Amino acid sequence: MSIIMTNSYLQQKNHPQRVTLHNEVHARPAEMMSAPLAISHVVMVCDATQLEASRIHLATLLRDHHLPQPDTKSTHVSMDIGSFRIRWELHTEFVSWTFLRPIIQVEVPEPAIYGVPQDWLTQLPGLCLTALHLWALPQTKTASSTLIKSMLHENNLIGSLAARGQAEVYTDLNIHPDGYSHFLVLTNEVPPRRLGRLIQRLIEIETYRMAALLGLSIAQEAVTELDSYEFELAKLAQSICNAHTNDEAILLDRLTKLAGQIESHHAATHSRFSASTAYFELVDHRIHEIAEQQLGALQTISEFMTRRLRSARKNCEWIVHRQNALSERVSRISSLLRTRVEIDQQQNNQALLASMNQRQSLQLKLQSAVETLSVAAITYYAVGLIAYLTKGLQLLGWPWSAESTTALTLPLVLIVVWWSMRKLHRKIVS
């Protein structure tokens, strides 16, 4: 019983990135290669403008050879030009150009770039970071030693077996007088796809090695700055120990400025060190993938890279560690200083509150005294009014004298005024 699949099974709404994400596993596939073959590989570090200019530069070459133009969003182009094949790859911060050309004379193999238009080649956008020539040649006992001597420095020779022992890889990792480093791969009937993967990994090892080392110069330059920051931080810590209350604001300002300088330095170098860490890991991964085996007494690429790159890698890691440690120390000292300032502020606030309480107590006493005087004053005026009233009433037949009436009403007036003031006071306070 057969199952017939119809388009009805594919009518779901696709995620907008489905195709892009699916094709990511097929991005930058290895070329199928057969010996004898010459490969030249150039890596150009580019800024955002130069990255786009490299696409235009590729389009110019293809247009001159009447070939289709690259897609505006493509990051990888592989095309046969005629006398050579070109492979263009756009990365985050660099562009790689790979040129491949069959070798006609195995005895005197020429680099692949000899077939590339030189005027066009010299105008590649960006700054050259990596340049290498690689030759993949059939393995013959008589020619091997001659080729190695003519292409490489025997004193710095590195070599190993790869591709399950079917290929020998040689290099010296030196920049030769032509400005390129040289690799020699001697094959023994390696299948084209496997040979392509091997050569691509060798090229990537050299590319990522150089990209990883971009962080080394920054790490070396950072040592002086970090030393000055650590010295300033030590001075600040000592000053904080001996500081008086009046000095704390100045010390906090100095510490804040130092923290800003450290964070600014960290921000300026963080992306470079993170990229270097990623590139170092890619180098390790690519070396692992070529599955090296020992070739005589020669150092393998793995042994050489592990020994020579360890210092640069640890240097970058140590700088990152120092930056993080400095930030943590500044944070701790800032917390201690702020705690000290807060304690002083709390003590000042307590003193201020005590002073305010004392002032309030004095105000209450003054208020009580004023209230007493107010009662006496109001009583005095009220009694005076009663005296005037009594004198007027005597003319109408009031039987008592003004003095007697005033004397009799004085206690009553005093009590009424006092009671009224107390009632008003309670109303205001409540």
C-alpha positions in Angstrom: 0.0 0.0 0.0 1.5 3.3 -1.0 1.0 6.6 0.6 0.4 9.5 -1.7 1.4 12.9 -0.4 -0.5 15.9 -1.7 0.0 19.6 -1.4 -2.8 19.6 1.2 -0.2 18.6 3.7 1.9 21.7 3.1 -0.8 24.4 3.5 0.3 25.5 7.0 1.5 29.0 7.5 5.3 29.0 7.5 7.4 30.8 10.0 9.0 33.8 8.1 12.5 32.4 8.8 11.7 28.7 8.2 13.6 28.4 4.8 16.5 30.5 6.0 16.9 28.5 9.2 16.5 25.2 7.4 19.1 26.1 4.8 21.6 27.2 7.5 22.9 23.6 7.8 23.8 23.7 4.1 25.5 27.1 4.3 29.1 27.3 3.0 29.4 23.7 1.8 32.8 22.3 1.1 33.8 22.2 -2.6 34.5 18.8 -4.3 38.2 18.9 -5.1 40.6 16.7 -7.0 44.4 16.8 -7.1 46.4 18.3 -8.7 44.9 21.6 -7.6 46.1 25.0 -6.5 44.2 27.1 -4.0 44.9 30.7 -2.9 43.0 32.1 0.0 42.8 35.7 1.1 41.0 37.1 4.2 40.3 40.9 4.2 39.2 42.6 7.5 36.4 45.0 6.6 34.2 47.6 8.2 30.5 47.9 7.4 31.2 50.0 4.2 33.9 47.7 3.0 31.8 44.6 3.5 29.3 45.9 1.0 32.0 47.1 -1.2 33.4 43.6 -1.4 30.0 42.4 -2.8 30.2 45.1 -5.5 33.8 44.1 -6.2 32.7 40.5 -6.7 29.9 41.7 -9.0 32.4 43.6 -11.1 34.4 40.5 -11.7 31.4 38.4 -12.6 30.0 41.2 -14.9 33.4 41.4 -16.7 33.1 37.6 -17.4 29.4 37.8 -18.4 28.2 35.8 -15.4 25.1 36.3 -13.2 25.3 38.9 -10.5 25.3 37.8 -6.8 22.2 38.2 -4.8 22.1 41.3 -2.6 21.5 39.2 0.5 23.8 36.3 -0.2 26.7 35.6 2.1 28.3 32.9 0.0 29.0 32.7 -3.7 30.9 29.9 -5.5 31.3 30.2 -9.3 33.4 29.0 -12.1 35.0 31.9 -13.9 36.7 29.9 -16.6 40.5 29.9 -16.0 39.8 29.6 -12.2 37.0 29.1 -9.7 36.1 31.7 -7.1 34.6 31.2 -3.7 33.4 34.4 -1.8 32.2 34.3 1.8 30.9 37.2 3.8 31.5 37.0 7.6 30.7 39.3 10.4 34.0 41.3 10.3 35.9 39.9 7.4 35.5 38.7 3.8 37.3 35.6 2.5 38.2 35.1 -1.1 39.3 31.7 -2.3 40.6 31.0 -5.8 41.0 27.5 -7.2 42.8 26.4 -10.3 43.9 23.0 -11.7 47.6 22.5 -11.8 49.1 21.8 -15.3 52.7 21.2 -14.3 52.9 19.2 -11.1 56.7 19.5 -11.0 56.5 23.4 -10.8 53.0 24.1 -9.4 52.0 27.8 -9.6 49.7 29.5 -7.1 46.0 29.8 -8.1 46.1 33.6 -8.1 48.3 33.6 -11.1 45.1 33.1 -13.1 43.2 35.9 -11.4 43.2 39.4 -13.0 45.9 41.3 -11.0 44.4 44.7 -11.4 41.2 43.4 -9.9 43.0 41.4 -7.2 44.9 44.4 -5.9 41.7 46.3 -5.3 40.1 43.9 -2.8 38.4 46.1 -0.2 39.7 46.0 3.4 43.0 45.0 5.1 44.6 41.7 4.5 44.6 39.5 7.6 45.4 36.1 6.1 46.9 35.0 2.8 47.9 31.5 2.0 48.7 29.3 -1.0 47.7 25.6 -0.8 48.7 22.9 -3.3 46.9 19.5 -3.4 49.1 17.1 -5.3 49.2 13.4 -5.9 51.5 11.6 -3.5 54.8 10.3 -5.0 57.8 9.3 -3.0 60.3 11.0 -5.4 58.5 14.3 -5.7 57.5 14.7 -2.0 60.9 15.7 -0.6 61.6 18.0 -3.6 58.2 19.8 -3.3 58.6 20.2 0.5 62.1 21.7 0.1 61.0 24.1 -2.7 57.8 25.3 -1.0 58.5 25.2 2.7 61.2 25.9 5.3 62.4 22.6 6.6 63.6 24.0 9.9 60.0 25.0 10.8 58.2 22.1 9.1 55.0 20.8 10.6 53.2 17.8 9.2 50.7 15.0 9.9 48.6 12.4 8.3 44.9 13.3 7.7 41.8 12.0 6.0 42.2 8.6 7.7 45.8 8.4 6.6 45.1 9.0 3.0 46.7 12.4 2.8 49.8 14.1 4.2 49.6 17.7 5.2 52.7 19.9 5.4 53.2 23.6 6.3 55.7 25.9 8.1 53.2 28.6 9.0 55.7 31.3 7.8 54.9 34.2 5.6 57.1 33.6 2.6 58.6 36.3 0.3 55.5 36.3 -1.8 53.5 37.5 1.2 51.6 34.2 1.6 52.0 31.2 3.9 52.2 27.9 2.2 50.4 24.5 2.7 51.1 21.3 0.8 48.6 18.4 0.8 49.8 15.2 -0.8 46.9 12.9 -1.5 46.6 9.2 -2.1 43.3 8.7 -3.9 41.3 10.7 -1.5 37.6 11.0 -2.6 36.9 14.5 -3.9 34.3 15.4 -1.3 36.6 14.3 1.6 39.5 16.2 0.1 37.4 19.3 -0.2 36.4 19.0 3.5 40.0 18.5 4.5 41.2 21.6 2.5 38.4 23.7 3.8 39.2 22.8 7.4 42.9 23.6 6.9 42.0 27.0 5.4 39.6 27.7 8.3 42.3 26.8 10.9 44.6 29.5 9.5 41.8 32.0 9.1 40.4 31.6 12.6 43.8 31.4 14.1 44.6 34.9 12.8 41.2 36.2 13.7 41.6 34.9 17.2 45.0 36.6 17.6 43.4 40.0 16.9 42.7 40.1 20.6 46.3 39.6 21.6 47.5 43.2 20.7 44.5 44.6 22.6 45.4 42.5 25.6 49.0 43.6 25.5 47.9 47.3 25.3 45.4 46.8 28.1 48.1 45.7 30.6 49.4 49.3 31.1 45.9 50.7 31.6 44.8 48.0 34.0 48.0 48.5 36.0 47.2 52.2 36.4 43.6 51.4 37.4 44.8 48.9 40.0 47.3 51.4 41.4 44.7 54.1 41.6 42.2 51.8 43.3 44.8 50.8 45.9 45.5 54.4 46.7 41.8 55.1 47.0 41.4 52.1 49.3 44.2 53.4 51.6 42.7 56.9 51.5 39.3 55.6 52.6 40.9 53.9 55.6 42.4 57.2 56.8 39.7 59.5 55.6 37.8 62.0 57.7 34.1 62.7 57.3 34.8 65.8 55.2 36.9 63.7 52.7 34.3 61.1 51.9 32.5 63.1 49.2 35.8 63.7 47.4 36.8 60.1 47.6 33.4 58.9 46.4 33.7 61.2 43.4 37.2 59.8 42.6 35.9 56.3 43.0 33.0 56.9 40.7 35.2 58.3 38.0 37.6 55.3 38.3 34.6 52.9 38.0 33.5 54.8 34.9 37.0 54.4 33.3 37.1 50.7 34.1 33.7 50.0 32.7 34.5 52.1 29.6 37.6 50.1 29.0 35.7 46.8 29.5 33.0 47.9 27.1 35.6 48.8 24.4 37.4 45.5 24.6 34.7 43.0 25.5 33.5 42.3 22.0 37.0 41.7 20.7 37.9 39.3 23.6 34.6 37.5 23.2 35.3 37.1 19.4 38.8 35.8 20.1 37.4 33.2 22.5 35.0 32.0 19.9 37.7 31.9 17.2 40.0 29.9 19.5 37.3 27.4 20.0 36.7 27.1 16.2 40.4 26.5 15.7 40.3 23.6 18.3 37.2 22.2 16.6 38.6 22.3 13.1 41.9 20.7 14.2 39.9 18.0 15.9 37.9 17.4 12.6 40.9 16.7 10.5 41.7 13.7 12.8 45.5 14.1 12.6 47.9 11.2 13.0 51.6 11.4 13.7 53.8 11.6 10.6 57.4 10.6 11.5 59.1 12.9 14.0 57.2 16.0 12.8 55.1 18.1 15.0 51.4 17.8 14.2 49.3 20.9 13.6 47.5 20.2 16.8 50.7 20.0 18.9 52.0 23.2 17.3 48.8 25.2 17.7 48.2 24.0 21.3 51.7 25.0 22.4 52.0 28.3 20.5 48.5 29.6 20.9 48.2 28.7 24.6 50.1 31.8 25.7 48.0 34.2 23.5 44.8 32.6 24.6 45.7 32.7 28.3 46.8 36.3 27.9 43.4 37.3 26.6 41.6 35.3 29.3 43.8 36.9 32.0 43.0 40.4 30.8 39.3 39.6 30.9 39.7 38.1 34.4 41.5 41.2 35.6 38.8 43.5 34.2 36.1 41.5 36.0 38.1 41.4 39.2 38.7 45.2 39.0 35.0 45.8 38.5 34.1 43.6 41.5 36.7 45.3 43.7 35.5 48.8 42.7 31.9 47.6 43.5 33.0 46.3 46.9 34.9 49.5 47.8 32.1 51.7 46.5 29.6 49.7 48.7 31.9 50.2 51.8 32.3 53.9 51.2 28.6 54.4 50.6 27.9 52.5 53.8 30.3 54.7 55.6 28.7 57.8 54.1 25.2 56.5 55.0 26.3 55.9 58.6 27.6 59.4 58.9 24.4 60.7 57.4 22.4 58.7 59.9 24.4 60.1 62.7 23.9 63.6 61.4 20.2 62.9 61.0 20.0 61.7 64.6 21.8 64.8 65.8 19.5 66.9 63.7 16.4 65.2 65.1 17.7 65.6 68.7 18.2 69.3 68.0 14.7 69.5 66.5 13.2 67.8 69.5 15.0 70.2 71.8 13.8 73.1 69.8 10.3 71.8 69.8 10.4 71.4 73.6 11.5 75.0 73.9 8.7 76.1 71.6 6.2 74.2 73.7 7.5 76.0 76.8 7.3 79.3 75.1 3.9 78.5 73.8 2.7 77.7 77.3 4.2 80.9 78.6 2.6 82.9 75.8 -0.7 81.1 76.5 -0.5 82.1 80.2 0.3 85.7 79.2 -2.6 85.6 76.7 -5.0 84.5 79.4 -3.8 87.3 81.7 -4.0 89.9 78.9 -7.5 88.8 77.8 -8.7 88.7 81.4 -7.3 92.2 82.0 -9.1 93.7 79.0 -12.3 91.8 79.7 -12.4 93.0 83.3 -11.7 96.6 82.0 -14.7 96.3 79.8 -16.8 95.1 82.7 -15.6 98.1 84.7 -16.7 100.5 82.0 -20.0 98.7 81.7 -20.6 98.8 85.5 -20.0 102.6 85.6 -22.6 103.0 82.9 -25.1 100.8 84.7 -24.7 102.8 88.0 -26.3 105.7 86.2 -29.3 103.4 85.5 -29.5 102.2 89.1 -26.9 99.4 89.4 -26.5 98.9 93.2 -22.9 98.0 93.4 -19.8 100.0 92.7 -17.6 99.5 89.7 -14.7 98.3 91.9 -16.9 95.7 93.7 -18.4 94.4 90.5 -15.0 94.1 88.9 -13.6 92.3 91.9 -16.5 89.8 91.9 -16.4 89.1 88.2 -12.6 88.7 87.9 -12.4 85.0 89.0 -15.3 84.2 86.7 -13.7 85.9 83.7 -10.3 84.3 84.4 -11.9 80.8 84.5 -13.9 81.4 81.3 -10.9 82.8 79.4 -8.7 79.9 80.6 -11.3 77.3 79.7 -11.8 78.9 76.3 -8.0 78.9 75.5 -7.7 75.3 76.6 -10.6 74.3 74.4 -9.1 76.2 71.4 -5.7 74.6 72.0 -7.1 71.1 72.1 -9.1 71.7 68.9 -6.0 73.0 67.0 -3.7 70.1 68.3 -6.3 67.4 67.5 
